[in-house]
């Protein structure tokens, strides 16, 4: 029962992240929201870091890598994710983030942390076909004022790419320093790098449209996702096989699509359903070939 509840919680936490973001960016400027999210999450991580009596000492040769990790995880990823979700829709974000394990796999091959597998490459091609179908619809769709699905989905894809590169590059640091230290140092560097962006956008920050749903969405994005992901996944892999956990939580895009339709009244076109189905079949088949290529302690839901 405990395992079931944990998987259920992890799946729905991941699934509702794009939906929560869609609610919040409608009331708070995306650029300021990123600072408010990760500023609080970084403070909470620092508190835990201090309570566990960790130290910030890292080898000089790793300074530049941590600078890259910090830039990827907050300034780059959050700009692309929150601006992308504002221009696009939550259901598209759910499908895009299902690509994370596949992008990590391709990066790991380049870094020589993974061995090339032809079967896996063929299944990855399915996900590419699915995404092409979704983007094709964006190109041929009639223009709607204030909506730019093509740009939004492009930004969402870049958000997935930046998050995947962050996970791939941070795996060696997690092995060397531990997940908590790696995530805390990366977040601290990232939020410092983000300060100029926040100061540039602070004039657009207003809370006049904030309501109960926006507050719940913000708490979800900040406490459960940005801060809680480390603890949730670190605990889950202790009681659930990584392959089982990965397979079950891969259902989260389906949940995102269903609740985007129910709660946000998003239109699910035939193009999108076909593209999303092909993409998620490709993701599922790829991870059935080999499930444990990603360090589970850092493979939490992106953004």
Residue pairs with C-beta under 8 A, 6 or more apart in sequence:
2 239
3 239
3 240
6 235
6 236
6 239
6 240
7 236
7 240
7 245
7 248
7 249
9 232
10 232
10 233
10 236
10 245
10 249
11 248
11 249
11 251
11 252
11 255
12 252
12 255
13 220
13 224
13 225
13 228
13 232
13 301
14 97
14 249
14 252
14 301
15 94
15 252
15 253
15 254
15 255
15 256
15 259
16 220
16 255
16 256
16 259
17 93
17 220
17 221
17 225
17 301
17 303
18 85
18 90
18 91
18 93
18 94
18 97
18 256
18 260
19 90
19 217
19 256
19 259
19 260
19 263
19 264
20 216
20 217
20 218
20 220
20 221
21 81
21 82
21 85
21 90
21 93
21 217
21 221
21 303
22 85
22 86
22 89
22 90
22 260
22 264
23 213
23 214
23 217
24 33
24 214
24 217
24 218
24 221
25 33
25 82
25 85
25 86
26 86
26 209
26 214
27 207
27 209
27 210
27 211
27 214
28 36
28 205
28 206
28 207
28 209
28 210
28 214
28 218
29 201
29 204
29 205
29 206
30 79
30 82
30 83
30 85
30 86
31 79
31 82
31 83
31 197
31 198
31 200
31 201
31 204
32 198
32 201
32 202
32 204
32 205
33 82
33 218
34 74
34 78
34 79
34 82
34 194
34 197
34 198
35 191
35 194
35 195
35 197
35 198
36 218
36 222
37 78
37 218
37 221
37 222
37 226
38 74
38 78
38 187
38 190
38 191
38 194
38 226
39 191
40 222
40 226
40 227
41 187
41 222
41 223
41 226
41 227
42 184
42 187
42 188
42 190
42 191
44 223
44 227
45 180
45 183
45 184
45 187
45 188
45 227
45 230
46 184
46 188
48 180
48 184
49 180
49 181
49 184
52 180
54 178
54 180
54 181
54 184
56 181
56 185
58 66
58 177
58 185
62 173
62 176
65 169
65 173
66 173
66 185
66 186
66 189
67 189
68 169
69 166
69 169
69 170
69 173
69 182
69 186
69 189
69 190
70 185
70 186
70 187
70 188
70 189
70 190
70 192
70 193
71 189
71 190
71 193
72 162
72 163
72 165
72 166
72 169
72 190
73 162
73 163
73 166
73 186
73 187
73 190
74 187
74 190
74 191
74 193
74 194
75 190
75 193
75 194
75 197
76 158
76 162
77 159
77 162
77 163
77 166
77 302
77 303
78 159
78 194
78 303
79 155
79 197
80 155
80 156
80 158
80 159
80 162
81 93
81 155
81 156
81 159
81 302
81 303
82 303
83 152
83 155
84 93
84 151
84 152
84 153
84 154
84 155
84 156
84 158
84 159
85 93
85 152
85 156
86 152
87 147
87 148
87 149
87 151
87 152
87 155
88 148
88 149
88 152
88 153
88 155
88 156
89 149
89 152
89 260
89 264
89 266
90 256
90 260
90 264
90 266
91 256
91 257
91 260
91 261
91 266
91 268
91 272
91 276
92 134
92 149
92 152
92 153
92 156
92 272
93 156
93 256
94 252
94 253
94 255
94 256
94 257
94 260
95 130
95 131
95 134
95 253
95 256
95 257
95 275
95 276
95 279
95 280
96 131
96 153
96 156
96 157
96 159
96 160
97 156
97 160
97 163
97 253
97 301
97 302
97 303
98 127
98 250
98 252
98 253
98 279
98 280
98 283
99 127
99 131
99 157
99 160
99 164
99 279
99 283
100 160
100 163
100 164
100 167
100 299
100 302
101 246
101 283
101 286
101 287
101 293
101 294
101 299
102 124
102 127
102 282
102 283
102 286
103 160
103 161
103 164
103 165
104 164
104 167
104 168
104 293
104 294
104 299
105 114
105 120
105 124
105 286
105 293
106 124
107 164
107 165
107 168
107 169
108 114
108 168
108 293
109 115
109 116
111 168
113 168
113 171
114 293
117 289
117 290
119 289
120 286
120 289
120 290
123 282
123 285
123 286
123 289
124 282
124 286
125 282
126 278
126 279
126 281
126 282
126 285
127 278
127 279
127 282
127 283
127 286
128 282
129 278
129 282
130 274
130 275
130 276
130 277
130 278
130 279
130 280
130 281
130 282
131 157
131 275
131 279
132 275
133 271
133 274
133 275
133 278
134 153
134 271
134 272
134 275
134 276
134 279
135 150
135 153
136 271
137 269
137 271
137 272
137 275
138 149
138 150
138 153
139 150
141 149
159 302
159 303
160 302
163 302
163 303
164 302
166 186
167 294
167 295
167 298
167 299
170 182
170 186
170 298
171 294
171 295
171 298
173 182
174 182
174 295
174 297
174 298
175 295
177 185
179 230
179 234
179 297
179 298
180 230
182 298
183 230
183 298
224 232
225 300
225 301
225 303
229 300
229 301
230 297
230 298
230 300
232 300
233 296
233 297
233 298
233 299
233 300
234 297
236 245
236 296
237 245
237 296
237 297
242 291
242 292
242 296
243 287
243 291
243 292
245 296
246 287
246 291
246 294
246 296
246 299
247 284
247 287
247 288
247 291
249 301
250 280
250 283
250 284
250 287
252 301
253 276
253 280
254 280
257 268
257 276
260 266
261 268
